[in-house]
Amino acid sequence: MKDFFAHESAIIDRNCSIGKDTKIWHFSHIMSNCSIGEGCTIGQNVVVAPKVILGRNVRVQNNVSIYSGVICEDDVFLGPSMVFTNVINPRSAIKRQHEYQETVVRKGASIGANATIICGNNIGQYAFVGAGAVVTKEVLPFALVVGNPSKQIGWVSEYGHRLAFNKVGFAVCKESKQEYQLKNNAVFKL
């Protein structure tokens, strides 16, 4: 007996690992040899390609395609209709499956609606990619990036709130009251 929920319209191929309490909604396709952790939510019309790895508590909103080469660690949020790529220079007439590039989305990161992540560019833990951003380079942990191409405009806390660092490099999350330090262009939770 399975210990996850899949809507009757979902397609789940053989040799998938799907964790306890995961929910897979309408018209989604979970392809072979992928791994989905416990407590995940896979929204409507989602494709999870072969060899994709999703950690625990990953939230995938509607209309997201997660292509081979993508790894999402625990607590990642993928906004509606955001896009991953897996080949830098795709051509219809040239087979490039052997050129898939790995993209890792680290623990707690959020990617906004309609954002595009160009393959090979990792997203740091607790980073926040704004809606519609096009990520063409690595995103630092706790960084807030927006635009096309994306650029960093600030830092966020684990709770996703913008951090306002004082002159000596300290900030407090307005919701959690957790303290952070900015030092040498890196954020550290204290």
Phi, psi and chi 1 to 4 in degrees:
 res  aa     phi    psi   chi1   chi2   chi3   chi4
   1 MET       -  132.7 -178.1  169.5  159.8      -
   2 LYS   -76.9  147.9   63.9 -176.5 -178.0 -177.5
   3 ASP  -112.1   28.0   52.2    2.0      -      -
   4 PHE  -131.9  165.4   62.9   89.5      -      -
   5 PHE  -106.3  134.4  167.3   80.6      -      -
   6 ALA  -133.0  125.7      -      -      -      -
   7 HIS   -60.2  149.6 -173.4  -90.1      -      -
   8 GLU   -60.7  -21.4   63.4 -175.6   21.2      -
   9 SER   -87.2   -8.9   64.7      -      -      -
  10 ALA   -72.9  147.1      -      -      -      -
  11 ILE  -112.9  125.4  -62.4  170.6      -      -
  12 ILE  -123.6  113.5  -59.4  173.4      -      -
  13 ASP   -74.5  169.3  -67.4  -13.0      -      -
  14 ARG   -69.2  161.5  -68.4  177.3  175.5 -113.6
  15 ASN    62.6   35.9  -60.1  -37.4      -      -
  16 CYS  -102.3  148.1  -62.5      -      -      -
  17 SER  -110.3  118.0  172.5      -      -      -
  18 ILE  -125.7  123.4  -59.4  173.8      -      -
  19 GLY   -76.0  161.9      -      -      -      -
  20 LYS   -56.9  141.1 -179.4  179.9  178.6 -173.6
  21 ASP    66.8   13.7  -62.6  -32.7      -      -
  22 THR   -77.8  146.1  -73.9      -      -      -
  23 LYS  -120.9  129.5  -66.6  176.9  178.4   59.4
  24 ILE  -120.3  120.1  -58.3  167.1      -      -
  25 TRP   -98.6 -172.4  -69.4  101.9      -      -
  26 HIS   -48.4  135.0  -53.4   70.4      -      -
  27 PHE    59.3   23.4  -46.9  114.0      -      -
  28 SER   -91.1  151.7  -70.6      -      -      -
  29 HIS  -125.4  116.6 -173.8 -178.1      -      -
  30 ILE  -103.1  111.6  -49.9  -56.7      -      -
  31 MET   -87.8  165.9  -60.9  176.7   81.2      -
  32 SER   -61.1  151.9   62.3      -      -      -
  33 ASN    63.0   27.8  -59.2  -47.7      -      -
  34 CYS  -105.8  164.6   67.0      -      -      -
  35 SER  -130.1  123.9  175.7      -      -      -
  36 ILE  -121.5  125.7  -60.9  174.0      -      -
  37 GLY   -75.6 -176.2      -      -      -      -
  38 GLU   -71.3  146.4  -66.0 -178.1    1.7      -
  39 GLY    68.6   21.9      -      -      -      -
  40 CYS   -84.5  158.0  -67.1      -      -      -
  41 THR  -123.4  121.9  -59.0      -      -      -
  42 ILE  -109.7  111.2  -52.2  -63.0      -      -
  43 GLY   -70.0 -172.3      -      -      -      -
  44 GLN   -70.9  140.9 -179.7  174.3  -56.5      -
  45 ASN    61.2   43.0 -163.1   38.2      -      -
  46 VAL  -104.0  142.7  169.0      -      -      -
  47 VAL  -117.3  126.4  173.4      -      -      -
  48 VAL  -113.1  109.4 -180.0      -      -      -
  49 ALA   -77.3  166.7      -      -      -      -
  50 PRO   -55.7  142.0  -26.5   35.7      -      -
  51 LYS    71.5    4.5  -59.2 -179.8 -176.6  174.1
  52 VAL   -68.4  145.2  163.6      -      -      -
  53 ILE  -123.9  122.0  -60.9  170.9      -      -
  54 LEU  -115.5  128.4  -57.3 -179.3      -      -
  55 GLY   -73.8 -158.8      -      -      -      -
  56 ARG   -80.5  146.8  -62.9  178.3   63.7 -150.3
  57 ASN    58.8   35.0 -166.1   41.8      -      -
  58 VAL   -84.5  133.1  173.4      -      -      -
  59 ARG  -108.7  113.4  -58.1  -75.0  180.0 -115.9
  60 VAL  -110.7  114.2 -177.4      -      -      -
  61 GLN   -78.5  176.5  -58.9  -61.1  -62.9      -
  62 ASN   -59.7  147.7  -63.6  -12.3      -      -
  63 ASN    66.0   33.0  -54.6  -48.2      -      -
  64 VAL  -104.3  134.7  174.1      -      -      -
  65 SER  -110.2  123.1  -66.6      -      -      -
  66 ILE  -110.0  106.0  -51.8  170.7      -      -
  67 TYR   -87.8  160.0  -64.5  117.9      -      -
  68 SER   -51.4  135.8  -62.0      -      -      -
  69 GLY   106.8  -11.5      -      -      -      -
  70 VAL   -92.1  134.6  173.3      -      -      -
  71 ILE  -127.1  123.5  -61.1  169.6      -      -
  72 CYS  -113.4  122.2  -66.3      -      -      -
  73 GLU   -75.2 -174.8  -65.7 -177.8  -13.6      -
  74 ASP   -60.3  148.6  -64.2  -12.2      -      -
  75 ASP    63.8   27.4  -56.1  -38.9      -      -
  76 VAL   -84.3  143.3  165.2      -      -      -
  77 PHE  -115.7  124.8  177.2   86.4      -      -
  78 LEU  -114.3  111.1  -56.0  177.5      -      -
  79 GLY   -70.7  165.8      -      -      -      -
  80 PRO   -55.3  132.7  -20.2   28.9      -      -
  81 SER    60.9   18.1  -58.4      -      -      -
  82 MET   -71.6  161.3   63.8   80.5   45.8      -
  83 VAL  -132.2  135.0  175.2      -      -      -
  84 PHE  -105.1  147.9  -72.2  102.2      -      -
  85 THR  -111.6  167.1   69.3      -      -      -
  86 ASN  -135.9   -2.2   60.3    4.9      -      -
  87 VAL  -134.2  136.1  173.7      -      -      -
  88 ILE   -71.2  -40.8  -71.4  -66.5      -      -
  89 ASN  -129.4   69.3   57.0  -17.4      -      -
  90 PRO   -67.8  144.2   25.0  -32.3      -      -
  91 ARG  -140.0  137.8  -66.1  -71.1 -165.7 -158.6
  92 SER   -60.6  -39.4  176.0      -      -      -
  93 ALA   -88.0   -3.4      -      -      -      -
  94 ILE  -118.5  122.3  -58.9  170.4      -      -
  95 LYS   -78.7  124.8  -56.6  -64.5 -177.9 -151.4
  96 ARG  -130.6   25.9  -67.3 -153.8  162.3  113.0
  97 GLN   -58.6  -29.1  -73.0   90.4  -16.8      -
  98 HIS   -76.1   -4.6   63.0  -77.2      -      -
  99 GLU  -106.7    8.8  -64.7  179.9   18.8      -
 100 TYR   -54.7  133.5  -71.1  168.8      -      -
 101 GLN  -102.7  144.1  -67.0 -166.0   24.1      -
 102 GLU   -81.0  138.2 -176.8  175.1  -83.9      -
 103 THR  -128.3  125.3  -59.0      -      -      -
 104 VAL  -112.3  127.0  178.9      -      -      -
 105 VAL  -105.8  112.8 -177.7      -      -      -
 106 ARG   -76.6  164.6  -61.9  -73.9  179.4 -160.2
 107 LYS   -44.6  130.9  178.5  178.6  173.6   59.7
 108 GLY    77.7   -0.1      -      -      -      -
 109 ALA   -73.1  152.1      -      -      -      -
 110 SER  -124.5  137.1  -68.8      -      -      -
 111 ILE  -121.2  122.6  -59.5  174.4      -      -
 112 GLY   -74.6  169.3      -      -      -      -
 113 ALA   -55.7  138.0      -      -      -      -
 114 ASN    62.7   14.4  -67.1  -52.2      -      -
 115 ALA   -74.1  155.0      -      -      -      -
 116 THR  -122.8  129.9  -59.8      -      -      -
 117 ILE  -111.2  110.6  -49.3  -59.3      -      -
 118 ILE   -72.4  131.2  -56.2  -58.8      -      -
 119 CYS   -55.8  150.1   59.1      -      -      -
 120 GLY    87.2   -2.9      -      -      -      -
 121 ASN  -106.8  107.5  -64.9  -62.9      -      -
 122 ASN   -78.1  151.3  -61.4  -35.8      -      -
 123 ILE  -110.5  120.4  -49.3  -62.2      -      -
 124 GLY   -68.4  162.0      -      -      -      -
 125 GLN   -59.7  137.5   70.9  174.7    4.6      -
 126 TYR    60.3   13.8  -58.6  106.9      -      -
 127 ALA   -68.7  161.6      -      -      -      -
 128 PHE  -131.9  114.6 -160.6  107.4      -      -
 129 VAL   -99.0  117.5  176.0      -      -      -
 130 GLY   -67.4  159.5      -      -      -      -
 131 ALA   -56.1  133.6      -      -      -      -
 132 GLY    78.2   -0.7      -      -      -      -
 133 ALA   -67.3  150.5      -      -      -      -
 134 VAL  -117.3  107.1  178.0      -      -      -
 135 VAL   -86.8  117.1  173.0      -      -      -
 136 THR  -116.8    3.2   60.5      -      -      -
 137 LYS  -153.1  168.4   60.4 -174.9  176.8 -175.4
 138 GLU   -53.9  145.0  -59.5  -78.9  -41.4      -
 139 VAL  -112.3  124.1  176.4      -      -      -
 140 LEU   -68.9  155.3  -64.3  172.4      -      -
 141 PRO   -56.6  138.0  -26.2   35.2      -      -
 142 PHE    68.1    5.2  -60.2   99.8      -      -
 143 ALA   -76.8  148.2      -      -      -      -
 144 LEU  -110.1  117.7  170.1   61.3      -      -
 145 VAL  -122.8  144.0  -59.8      -      -      -
 146 VAL  -144.3  164.3  -62.0      -      -      -
 147 GLY    94.1  179.2      -      -      -      -
 148 ASN  -134.7  109.2  179.8    5.7      -      -
 149 PRO   -68.4  157.3   27.1  -32.6      -      -
 150 SER   -65.4  146.9   66.4      -      -      -
 151 LYS  -137.8  150.0   66.6  177.0 -177.1  172.1
 152 GLN   -78.3  129.9 -175.2  175.6  -17.6      -
 153 ILE  -118.2    2.1   62.4  165.7      -      -
 154 GLY   169.0 -161.8      -      -      -      -
 155 TRP  -132.5  152.2  -56.4   95.7      -      -
 156 VAL  -128.8  158.7  -66.4      -      -      -
 157 SER   -85.0  175.1   69.3      -      -      -
 158 GLU   -58.1  -28.0  -79.0 -172.9   21.5      -
 159 TYR   -85.7   -0.8  -82.1   57.3      -      -
 160 GLY    86.0   14.5      -      -      -      -
 161 HIS   -95.8  143.3  -64.9  -71.6      -      -
 162 ARG   -64.2  136.3 -164.9  141.8 -176.5 -160.5
 163 LEU   -99.5  132.7  -67.1  170.6      -      -
 164 ALA  -109.1  101.5      -      -      -      -
 165 PHE   -80.3  138.1  -72.0   95.3      -      -
 166 ASN   -80.1 -176.4   63.8   20.3      -      -
 167 LYS   -62.7  -24.3  -68.4  179.1 -176.1  177.3
 168 VAL  -101.9   10.0  -69.2      -      -      -
 169 GLY    87.3   27.8      -      -      -      -
 170 PHE  -118.3  146.3  -67.5   94.6      -      -
 171 ALA  -146.8  160.5      -      -      -      -
 172 VAL  -128.9  132.9  176.2      -      -      -
 173 CYS   -67.7  129.2  172.8      -      -      -
 174 LYS   -67.2  -22.2   68.7 -179.4 -176.7  179.1
 175 GLU   -95.5  -51.3 -175.9  175.1   -3.1      -
 176 SER   -86.2  -19.1   70.0      -      -      -
 177 LYS    68.1   12.2  -52.8  -55.2 -178.9 -154.0
 178 GLN   -68.6  140.2  175.6   67.2   52.2      -
 179 GLU   -94.8  145.8  -65.4 -179.9  -18.7      -
 180 TYR  -132.3  153.7  -66.2   84.4      -      -
 181 GLN  -125.6  137.6 -179.0  179.4   19.1      -
 182 LEU  -105.4  119.6  176.1   61.3      -      -
 183 LYS  -145.6  125.6 -173.7  174.8 -177.7  179.7
 184 ASN    53.1   45.3  -61.2  -37.1      -      -
 185 ASN    60.2   33.9 -157.2   37.1      -      -
 186 ALA  -139.5  143.7      -      -      -      -
 187 VAL  -104.2  136.5  170.9      -      -      -
 188 PHE  -127.0  134.1  -57.1   93.2      -      -
 189 LYS   -79.8  131.4 -171.1  169.6   80.1  165.1
 190 LEU   -93.5      -  -59.7  176.8      -      -
